[in-house]
């Protein structure tokens, strides 16, 4: 199957923006997921394929480089494409173009297909029909390991809400990025905006669980560990790095 990039136009709505009239990070993540779902469906690997084959797609990594976030009423264009494949994972890239046509956001993500009966990855070549890749990268990354948090400079706590849960019945990928960006004090957050985000997903989070995010500062870089706490099955759900710039 010959694959081309999927391209869509979006107009940023008022309720998708934060206090600075910029697109919310969690909404950006949701748009990425919507684009990815639309493209795999077009390719024949969408929800119906997954249900028929008792598999599901799980995101394992994201890297996002942000020159600027689009603003309310801005007309943007987003492109997505599969750019690389290994035995059990596929890399999907994204690029966002602003109202002036210039590239403003580039992202790369890694996805694994899981057998939801056996709860383990499956070989993509064995499960998927043959298809081609678009072999250029929006962001040149091999998703390096994120180091452990060495000290706790700030700690934030959250509760998993009903609206945080997606079709897979665990916390949606975008919510982890939201937590990572919220795990700084309000004074810092008001004055800074993310320019680069890396996140590595480890375990699933579920409805009602208590979440604790431990943050280590290295100047304008934060290292984060996202964990459950207060139960019988405490575990690390994700690691993240956010590099900030002043507004």
C-alpha positions in Angstrom: 0.0 0.0 0.0 1.4 3.4 -1.0 1.1 5.8 1.9 1.0 9.6 1.6 0.9 12.2 4.4 -2.5 13.0 5.8 -3.1 16.8 5.9 -5.9 18.7 7.6 -6.8 22.3 8.3 -8.0 23.4 11.7 -9.2 26.7 13.1 -8.4 27.3 16.7 -11.5 28.0 18.8 -11.7 30.2 21.9 -12.4 27.4 24.3 -9.2 25.6 23.1 -7.0 28.5 24.3 -5.4 29.3 27.7 -5.2 32.6 29.6 -2.5 33.8 27.1 -4.7 33.1 24.0 -2.5 30.1 23.1 -3.7 26.6 22.2 -3.7 24.4 25.2 -1.0 21.7 25.3 -3.6 19.0 26.0 -5.7 20.1 23.0 -2.6 19.9 20.8 -2.1 16.3 22.0 -5.8 15.5 21.3 -5.5 16.9 17.8 -2.4 14.7 17.2 -4.3 11.7 18.4 -7.3 12.6 16.2 -5.0 12.9 13.2 -3.3 9.6 14.0 -6.6 7.8 14.3 -7.9 9.2 11.1 -4.8 8.2 9.2 -4.6 4.6 10.5 -8.3 4.3 9.7 -7.6 5.4 6.2 -4.8 2.9 6.0 -7.1 0.1 7.2 -5.7 -0.3 10.7 -8.3 1.6 12.7 -10.8 0.7 15.4 -12.7 -1.9 13.4 -9.4 -3.7 12.4 -8.3 -3.6 16.1 -11.5 -5.0 17.4 -11.6 -7.8 14.8 -8.0 -8.7 15.6 -8.2 -8.2 19.4 -5.4 -5.6 19.3 -5.0 -2.0 20.3 -2.5 0.8 19.6 -0.6 2.1 22.6 1.6 5.2 22.6 5.0 4.7 24.2 6.9 8.0 23.5 6.4 11.5 22.3 8.8 14.3 21.5 7.5 17.8 20.7 9.4 20.9 19.6 7.4 24.1 19.8 8.5 27.4 18.2 5.1 28.9 19.2 1.6 27.8 19.9 -1.2 28.9 17.6 -3.7 31.5 18.8 -7.5 31.8 18.8 -9.0 32.0 15.3 -5.7 31.1 13.6 -6.1 28.8 10.7 -3.4 26.1 10.9 -2.5 23.0 8.9 -1.4 19.7 10.4 0.3 16.8 8.6 1.0 13.3 9.9 2.7 10.2 8.5 4.3 7.0 9.5 8.1 7.6 9.2 9.8 4.4 10.6 9.0 0.9 11.7 10.7 -1.7 13.9 9.4 -5.2 14.7 6.8 -4.1 17.3 6.7 -0.3 17.0 6.0 2.3 14.4 7.1 6.0 14.5 4.5 8.6 13.5 5.5 12.2 12.9 3.5 15.4 12.9 4.1 18.9 11.7 2.0 22.0 12.4 2.0 25.0 10.1 0.8 28.4 11.3 -1.5 30.9 9.5 1.5 32.3 7.7 2.4 28.8 6.3 5.5 28.5 8.4 6.3 25.4 10.5 5.6 26.1 14.1 5.5 22.7 15.8 7.2 19.4 15.0 6.5 16.1 16.8 7.4 12.5 16.7 5.6 9.6 18.5 6.2 5.9 18.9 3.4 3.4 18.9 3.1 -0.3 19.8 0.3 -2.7 18.8 -0.8 -4.7 21.9 -2.7 -8.0 21.9 -5.4 -7.0 24.5 -6.1 -10.7 25.4 -2.5 -11.6 26.1 -1.4 -8.1 27.1 1.8 -8.1 25.1 3.1 -6.5 21.9 2.6 -8.2 18.6 4.8 -8.3 15.5 3.6 -5.6 13.1 4.6 -7.5 10.0 2.6 -10.5 11.1 -0.6 -8.4 11.9 -0.6 -5.6 9.4 -0.9 -5.7 5.6 2.2 -4.5 3.8 2.4 -0.7 3.5 5.1 1.9 2.7 6.6 4.6 4.9 7.1 8.3 4.3 10.8 8.3 5.2 11.4 11.8 6.4 11.2 13.0 9.9 9.5 16.0 11.4 11.8 15.7 14.4 15.0 13.7 14.4 14.8 11.7 17.6 15.3 8.0 18.7 13.5 8.6 22.0 16.5 8.5 24.3 15.9 7.2 27.8 14.8 9.9 30.3 16.9 9.8 33.5 15.4 9.4 36.9 14.5 12.4 39.0 17.4 13.0 41.4 15.8 15.4 43.9 12.3 16.7 44.4 12.2 20.5 43.9 8.4 20.6 43.5 5.6 18.2 43.9 2.1 18.3 42.4 -0.8 16.0 43.1 -3.8 15.2 40.9 -6.7 12.7 40.9 -7.6 10.8 37.7 -11.0 12.1 36.6 -13.7 10.3 34.5 -12.9 12.7 31.6 -9.2 11.7 31.7 -10.1 8.1 30.6 -10.1 7.2 26.9 -11.4 4.3 24.8 -8.8 2.0 26.2 -10.2 2.7 29.7 -7.1 4.2 31.0 -5.6 7.7 31.2 -5.3 9.4 27.8 -1.8 10.2 26.6 -2.5 13.9 26.5 -3.3 14.1 30.2 0.2 13.0 31.2 1.6 15.9 29.2 -0.8 18.2 30.9 0.3 16.9 34.3 4.0 17.4 33.3 3.3 21.0 32.4 1.3 21.7 35.5 3.9 20.2 37.9 5.6 23.6 38.5 4.6 26.4 40.8 2.0 28.8 39.4 4.4 31.8 39.3 6.8 29.9 37.0 4.1 28.5 34.8 2.5 32.0 34.2 5.9 33.4 33.1 7.1 30.4 30.9 5.8 28.3 28.1 7.1 24.8 26.9 9.5 24.8 23.9 10.4 21.1 24.0 8.6 18.1 25.6 9.7 14.5 25.8 7.6 11.9 27.5 8.0 8.1 28.0 4.9 6.2 29.0 5.5 3.2 31.4 2.2 2.0 32.9 -1.5 2.8 32.6 -3.4 5.0 35.0 -7.0 4.3 35.9 -10.1 6.2 37.1 -10.0 7.5 40.6 -6.3 6.9 41.2 -4.2 9.5 43.0 -1.3 10.9 41.0 1.9 12.5 42.3 4.3 14.3 40.0 7.9 14.8 41.3 9.8 17.6 39.6 13.5 18.4 39.5 14.6 21.8 38.1 17.8 22.3 36.0 17.5 26.0 35.1 14.8 26.1 32.4 14.6 22.3 32.2 12.3 20.2 34.4 12.6 16.4 34.8 9.5 14.7 36.0 8.3 11.4 37.4 4.6 10.7 37.3 3.4 8.2 39.8 0.4 6.7 41.5 0.4 6.8 45.3 -1.8 6.0 48.3 -2.9 2.5 47.2 -1.7 -1.1 47.1 -0.3 -0.9 43.6 1.8 2.3 43.5 3.8 2.5 40.3 5.6 5.0 38.0 3.3 5.8 35.0 5.6 8.0 33.0 8.8 10.0 32.9 9.0 13.4 31.2 11.3 16.3 30.3 10.1 19.8 29.6 12.4 22.6 28.4 10.8 26.0 29.0 11.2 29.5 27.5 10.2 32.8 29.0 7.0 34.3 27.5 
